[in-house]
Amino acid sequence: MNKLIFLLKKIELIEYKYQKIEEIRVEKFNIFSILRRENDEVNLHSRFIYELLNPKGSHNQGDVFLNLFLDRIASVEKKALFEVYKERDNIDILIQSNNQVVIIENKIDTTDHSNQLSRYRDIIKNRGYKENQIEIIYLTLNGDSPNESLNGTILLSYRHDIKNWITQCIEKVAQKPTLRETLIQYLNLINKLTYQKNNERFTMEVKELLLQKDNLKVILDIEKAVIEAKIETQLIFWNTLLEKLQNQYPFYFYNIYGDASIKESVRKYYTKKKNRKDYGFEYEIDKNLYFFIEIRDNIYYGFYFDKEKITKEQLNNLNKIDISWEEPYWKYPNKKLNFEQFNNKNVLDLLDKTQKNIDIDIISDEIIYLIQNYKKGLKQC
């Protein structure tokens, strides 16, 4: 036990050192964070990546950045003459030559829906391209798989692929200060979104510490306790939220894979690799219309319904609700909770009893507001 306490204190000191380094870094100023929401996948990330990939972009580097990106796709012939488009046929980024097409579907916080990927592929096939001439890239923060299972989909991540690509781009423009510094700021934003600020140096130093004597064995002995702590933290979130909501509405548990309880689902979330997400609580607010709170990587909530059964009056009531949706008709809480990554301030705030109650009160108040606003529409009909 003394060995473990000593080791944890050493790691704490290493972390403290890098926190202090971060506090004095000039890179804390970031023009991307100032001008846009950091996770704005359309107006920030897709737009900036498109500009870099476009050989006609304002960077004046021709196809240098594009070729560095295409190097990550083995099947693409780099010598072809490519055109790059943004939001063409609702495709985030489209890279196209006479005989090859690369579709990039960019997802920062949202997920694919309504068979997006196969629809995009069919659109391109209708233009005369064969299926073996089409590559689909599904780009997420951490290389997650799409909801739609489509053979041949290439998974890329901001954490590794975009980070490494931007690093290569920086090396290519080392003598062009304005472009170089812009790319560095974007790289810093990626590090922040994927929780990698100063991570590499911190990780290497901790690694060296763990390789000394039997330090690694000591840490592995507490791995199970870490998982149990994550399980308990998420369970506390769900139970606290449910208690607040059930004072108003009869929410009940669901899991699309058939788990019997929230406790069973949360345990699987941290101990299983497959069929471990897509659970939460729901309430039938109206006939064939439900309000849900669910988890994938993040907590999100909103209304769902069968398009074949929803009425015009119900849709009108939903559209009258004054709220900014991520996509109709769901959203993330203002303080996003990523229980997959876990190591972020918003989730760790739940360990503080006072802050936990404040944050969950805000979420429950917004959910109740959304439901009440829908019900007001019903009374006015």
Residue, then its C-alpha position, 0 to 999 in steps of 0.5 A: m500500500n505504501k508503494l502505491i501511495f508513493l507511486l501515485k504521488k510521483i505521478e501527481l507531481i509529474e502531472y502538476k509540472y505539465q499543468k504549470i507548463e500549460e498555464i504559461r504556454v502562448e498556445k492557449f490563445n487560439i483563433f479557432s476557439i475564439l471565432r467558432r465553437e470548438n466542436d463545430e464540425v461544419n463551419l469550423h472543421s469541415r471548412f478548414i480541412y476542405e480548404l487545406l485539401n483543395p489544390k485551389g485553396s488560399h494556402n497557395q500550396g497546390d496539391v501538397f496537403l491533399n497528397l499528404f492526406l491521400d497517402r493515408i488511403a492505399s487504394v487511391e492513385k496519387k497522380a490523378l487530377f483531383e477536384v475537391y468540393k464541400e457540401r456537394d449533395n450534402i457530402d461533407i467533403l468530396i475528392q473526385s477525379n475522372n476515375q476515383v472518388v473519396i467521400i469524407e463524412n465528418k463527425i465530431d459529436t454527431t453520428d451518422h443517420s438514415n443510411q447516410l453513407s450508402r446514400y452518398r455512395d449511391i449518389i456517386k454510383n449514379r454519376g457513372y463511378k463503379e463501386n471499386q472506384i469509391e472510397i468512403i472515409y468516416l472521420t471522428l474524434n477517436g476513429d469510431s465506427p458508423n451506426e451503418s455497417l458498410n463494407g469498406t468504410i475507412l475509419l480515420s480519427y482526429r486523435h491520430d490521423i488528422k493530428n499526424w496529417i496536420t503535423q506533416c503539413i506544418e513541416k512542409v510550410a515551416q518557412k511560411p510563418t502565417l500558414r505554419e502558425t495557423l496550422i499549429q493553432y489548429l493542431n492545438l485545437i485537435n489536441k484539446l478536443t482529444y484531450q492530448k494537451n501536453n499528453e505525449r511528454f506527460t505519458m512518456e515520463v510516466k511510462e519511464l516511471l512505471l518501467q522502474k522495478d515493479n511499478l507497473k505491477v502495482i498500477l495494474d493491481i488497481e486497474k479493476a478499481v478504476i473500472e469500478a470507480k467509472i461504473e459508480t460515477q456513471l451510475i450516480f449520474w443516471n440515478t440522480l438524473l432519474e430521481k429529478l425527472q421522475n418527480q415530473y414524468p414517469f421515465y423508464f429504463y430501456n436498452i436496445y440489446g435487452d439488458a434488464s437494468i441500468k446497472e447491468s448496462v453501465r457495467k457492460y459499458y466499461t467491460k464489454k467491447k460489443n453491444r454496450k451502448d444505446y441505453g438510457f431512459e425514455y418517456e412516452i410523451d404522446k402517442n408514438l412520440y417519446f422523449f429519451i436520454e441516451i448514451r453512446d460516447n456522450i449523453y444526449y437527449g431529445f424526441y424520437f418517433d416513427k416517421e410513418k406514424i407521426t402526425k402533422e400536429q405533433l411535428n408542428n408542436l416539435n417545430k415550435i419548441d425554442i431550442s437549438w438542436e444538433e439535428p432534429y430533434w435531439k441535442y447534447p447538454n450544454k456541458k457535454l458528458n463524454f463517459e467513453q473518454f471519461n478523463n475530461k473536466n465535465v465528467l470529473d466534475l460529477l465527483d464533486k457533490t455540489q457541482k454534480n447537483i448543479d450540472i444535473d439540475i441544469i440537464s433535468d431542467e432543460i429536459i423538463y422545459l422541452i417536454q413542457n413546451y411540447k405539451k403546451g402545444l397540445k393544449q393549444c390545438 
